[in-house]
């Protein structure tokens, strides 16, 4: 890995640190590297959960590197296999991702954060979509945010570019949990290790089902699942792990998940 993207493996958990002082902004090279890291995580059966966080204490990520933009990068630049930040467009990423937000998450950094499944924020973390002030569109956030927050709160953030603190973010359900800054990674690691002991095939089925059905009427969605038309659901329903879960329940013991 480069100095900008650092990784650390603890058992079944991958920790990814975006570390580009001063603001952990992302240029195309960094985005491409993040995409490679998360693609390797996706494809490695020895890894089950990932944490994404920022280096330092002030910024999680300030989004697109405007210095790189001024030097010629554009919104049509190749940001890599996972799109901007390596997560937003990465296909078949069916493992849990935790964002440990250690400071400011704005613009593309905000969009990177909401690409995670669970968000833990430090008390001093703040959030904004200031693209409006630069005369451009926060494209991914404009698509995702009205589905995550009450409509008028989402539109307020998008139209005004205002800042939201961690307490308000938790109020609206934007983050799962707020912790003291010095406890952030401890809590993220604790949660990741807990998830890593869970059933990986079920997690994969959950993530694919959520993606595939979020725009479908309920009956179409449940018919899709029941028909085992989704790859991960089909694999789960025909797996050793599904049998192991039932057997462990009957035998009153913890299941041993093999991911097959």
C-alpha positions in Angstrom: 0.0 0.0 0.0 1.0 3.6 -0.5 1.4 6.2 2.3 -2.1 7.5 1.4 -3.9 4.2 2.0 -2.8 2.1 4.9 -4.1 -1.4 5.8 -4.0 -3.6 8.8 -5.5 -7.1 9.3 -6.7 -8.3 12.7 -7.9 -11.8 12.3 -10.9 -11.7 9.9 -11.1 -7.9 10.0 -9.4 -5.5 7.5 -8.8 -1.9 8.7 -8.3 0.7 6.0 -6.9 4.1 6.8 -7.2 7.0 4.4 -4.2 9.1 5.3 -3.5 12.1 3.0 -2.8 15.2 5.2 -4.1 17.7 5.7 -7.7 16.8 4.8 -7.6 13.2 3.6 -8.9 14.4 0.2 -9.1 11.8 -2.6 -7.5 12.2 -6.0 -7.9 9.7 -8.8 -4.8 7.7 -7.8 -6.0 7.3 -4.2 -9.5 6.4 -5.3 -8.1 3.7 -7.6 -6.0 2.3 -4.8 -9.0 2.3 -2.4 -10.9 0.4 -5.1 -8.2 -2.2 -5.4 -8.0 -2.6 -1.6 -11.8 -3.1 -1.3 -11.9 -5.4 -4.3 -9.2 -7.6 -2.8 -11.1 -7.6 0.5 -14.3 -8.6 -1.3 -12.5 -11.5 -3.0 -10.6 -12.8 0.0 -12.5 -15.5 1.9 -10.2 -15.0 4.9 -11.6 -11.5 5.5 -15.1 -10.9 6.6 -15.5 -7.3 7.8 -13.7 -4.0 6.9 -13.4 -0.7 8.7 -12.7 2.5 6.9 -11.4 5.5 8.8 -9.2 8.6 8.3 -5.7 9.4 9.5 -5.3 12.1 12.1 -8.0 13.6 14.3 -9.5 16.4 12.3 -10.6 14.8 9.0 -12.3 11.6 8.1 -12.3 12.8 4.4 -12.8 16.1 2.8 -13.9 14.5 -0.5 -12.5 15.2 -3.9 -9.0 16.7 -4.0 -9.7 20.1 -5.4 -6.0 20.7 -6.1 -6.1 17.7 -8.4 -9.3 19.1 -9.9 -7.6 22.4 -10.6 -4.7 20.5 -12.3 -7.1 18.8 -14.7 -9.0 16.0 -13.0 -12.7 16.1 -13.8 -15.9 14.2 -12.8 -15.3 11.9 -15.8 -11.8 10.9 -14.6 -11.3 7.2 -14.0 -11.7 6.8 -10.2 -11.2 3.1 -10.4 -13.1 -0.1 -10.1 -15.2 1.0 -7.1 -16.0 4.5 -8.3 -15.0 7.5 -6.2 -13.6 6.4 -2.9 -13.5 2.7 -3.9 -16.8 1.7 -2.3 -19.7 3.4 -4.0 -19.8 1.5 -7.2 -17.9 -1.7 -6.3 -20.0 -4.6 -7.6 -20.8 -7.6 -5.4 -19.4 -6.1 -2.2 -21.3 -8.4 0.1 -19.4 -8.1 3.3 -20.1 -5.6 6.2 -18.3 -2.3 6.0 -18.0 0.0 9.1 -17.1 3.7 8.8 -15.3 5.0 11.9 -15.7 8.8 11.4 -12.8 10.5 13.2 -13.6 14.0 12.1 -15.0 16.1 9.2 -16.8 14.1 6.6 -17.8 16.4 3.8 -18.5 16.3 0.1 -17.2 13.1 -1.4 -16.0 12.1 2.1 -19.6 12.2 3.2 -20.5 10.0 0.2 -17.7 7.6 1.1 -19.1 7.4 4.7 -22.6 6.6 3.7 -21.4 3.8 1.4 -20.7 1.9 4.6 -23.2 -0.3 6.3 -22.7 0.9 9.9 -21.3 4.4 10.9 -19.6 5.1 14.2 -18.8 8.8 14.8 -16.4 10.5 17.2 -18.1 13.2 19.3 -16.4 16.0 17.3 -17.3 14.6 13.9 -19.2 17.0 11.6 -20.9 16.5 8.2 -21.7 18.6 5.2 -22.4 18.5 1.4 -20.8 21.9 0.4 -20.8 21.2 -3.3 -23.6 23.7 -3.7 -21.2 26.4 -2.8 -18.7 25.3 -5.5 -21.5 25.2 -8.1 -21.5 21.5 -8.6 -23.7 18.5 -7.7 -23.1 16.0 -4.9 -24.3 13.3 -7.2 -24.2 10.1 -5.1 -25.5 12.0 -2.0 -28.3 13.5 -4.0 -29.4 10.0 -5.0 -28.9 8.3 -1.6 -29.6 10.9 1.1 -33.4 11.4 0.5 -33.7 7.6 1.1 -31.7 7.7 4.3 -33.0 10.9 6.0 -36.4 12.6 6.3 -37.0 14.3 2.9 -36.8 17.8 4.2 -33.7 17.2 6.2 -31.9 15.7 3.2 -33.0 18.5 1.0 -31.9 21.1 3.5 -28.4 19.6 3.6 -28.2 19.3 -0.2 -29.6 22.8 -1.0 -27.9 24.8 1.8 -24.5 23.0 2.2 -24.9 23.5 6.0 -22.9 21.6 8.6 -24.5 19.0 10.8 -22.9 17.9 14.1 -22.7 14.3 15.4 -25.6 14.8 17.8 -28.0 15.9 15.1 -26.6 13.2 12.8 -27.5 10.6 15.4 -31.0 12.2 15.9 -31.8 11.6 12.2 -30.3 8.2 12.1 -27.4 9.2 9.8 -24.9 7.6 12.2 -25.5 4.5 14.4 -23.5 5.6 17.4 -21.4 8.5 18.9 -18.3 7.7 21.0 -15.5 9.7 22.5 -12.7 10.3 20.0 -10.2 8.2 22.0 -12.7 5.3 22.0 -13.6 5.4 18.3 -11.3 2.7 16.9 -11.8 0.5 20.0 -15.5 0.6 19.5 -15.2 0.0 15.7 -12.9 -2.9 16.2 -15.2 -4.4 18.9 -18.1 -4.2 16.5 -16.1 -5.6 13.6 -14.8 -8.5 15.6 -18.4 -9.3 16.7 -19.7 -9.2 13.1 -16.7 -11.3 11.9 -18.0 -14.2 14.0 -21.4 -14.0 12.2 -22.7 -16.0 9.3 -20.9 -14.7 6.2 -23.4 -16.2 3.7 -26.3 -14.5 5.5 -24.5 -11.2 5.5 -23.9 -11.5 1.7 -27.6 -12.4 1.1 -28.7 -9.4 3.2 -26.5 -7.0 1.3 -27.5 -8.3 -2.2 -31.2 -8.4 -1.3 -31.1 -4.8 0.0 -29.4 -3.6 -3.2 -31.6 -5.6 -5.6 -34.9 -4.9 -4.0 -34.8 -1.3 -2.8 -36.7 0.1 -5.7 -39.1 -2.8 -6.1 -42.7 -3.2 -4.8 -42.8 -5.7 -1.9 -44.4 -8.5 -3.8 -41.9 -8.3 -6.6 -39.1 -8.2 -4.1 -40.2 -11.2 -2.0 -40.9 -13.2 -5.2 -37.4 -12.5 -6.3 -36.0 -13.7 -3.0 -38.3 -16.8 -2.9 -37.3 -17.8 -6.4 -33.7 -17.8 -5.3 -33.0 -15.6 -8.3 -30.3 -13.7 -6.3 -26.9 -15.4 -6.4 -26.2 -15.0 -2.7 -29.6 -16.2 -1.6 -29.4 -19.3 -3.8 -26.0 -20.0 -2.3 -27.2 -19.5 1.2 -30.3 -21.7 0.8 -28.2 -24.6 -0.5 -25.3 -24.2 1.9 -23.7 -26.2 4.7 -23.9 -23.1 6.9 -27.7 -23.1 6.7 -27.9 -26.7 7.9 -25.2 -25.9 10.6 -27.4 -23.0 11.9 -30.4 -25.3 12.4 -28.3 -28.1 13.9 -26.5 -25.8 16.3 -29.9 -24.4 17.5 -31.1 -28.0 18.2 -27.9 -28.9 19.9 -27.9 -25.7 22.0 -24.4 -24.6 20.9 -22.8 -21.8 18.9 -22.7 -22.5 15.2 -19.4 -22.9 13.4 -19.7 -20.9 10.2 -17.6 -22.0 7.2 -19.0 -19.7 4.6 -20.0 -22.6 2.3 
